[in-house]
Amino acid sequence: MELEEIWPLFELSIGTPNLTLRPVRDVDLPGLVQAAADGVHDPERMPFGVPWTDADPADLPRNLAEYQWSLRTRVNPAHWTVAFAVHANGRVVGSQDLSAYTFADRRTVNTGSWLTRSAQGRGWGTEMRAALLMFAFDVLGAEWAESSAASWNEASLAVSRKLGYELNGVTRVAPRQGEPVDEQRVRLHRDAFIRPDWSIAVTGAESVRAHLGVLT
């Protein structure tokens, strides 16, 4: 028996002109850790709701591995998060998550992502999110996609605007104690999605749909 038969998510691959997105395998963890350790953002400002990049460098590898392993234990039709390793030019450059709860009823997904700093500024943040939106809308049958970003995070919000998201309210978060910030929520309907001029190449879709309990 092959590993993909045991864990069908490992069959999934999404290709774009410059990137390949695959659910994180153990073999991807060293590259993912290195991408994070090389830096993701200005240390003075925290763009994430959970300040995972503030971890001591000695703890970051274990923390990241534990988080990825924990996601696999919580994949079921009621609530799932699939973390994709983003590959470019033969190396892991970041991660793109796709999550949902009660998807069969809500038909709504949520996305989150990060790129190592050396991979930023190339349009890959837009490319990888657009890829997951096409997968969510066209393969899984989602109707809505939601996301959020710190209100000061213009790079993330610019990606959202480029893809057609609309503003969807503001909430207050404090990823670092004593440093509250506004978090801007955004929302995208499948009919408002501004599609790129390229398509995705997907393998392993059917087994993943069954694993996630997605029904047409």
HUTA-V934162 format. One record per helix or strand. SS is the DSSP state (alpha for helix, beta for strand). FROM is the first residue (numbers start at 1). LEN is the number of residues. Records with the same first field share a line. If there is no record, write none. Layout:
BEGIN
SS: FROM-LEN / FROM-LEN
END
This chain:
BEGIN
alpha: 3-4 / 8-4 / 26-12 / 52-3 / 57-16 / 103-4 / 117-3 / 124-17 / 154-10 / 190-3 / 205-8
beta: 13-3 / 20-4 / 76-1 / 79-10 / 91-11 / 108-8 / 144-7 / 166-8 / 181-9 / 201-3
END
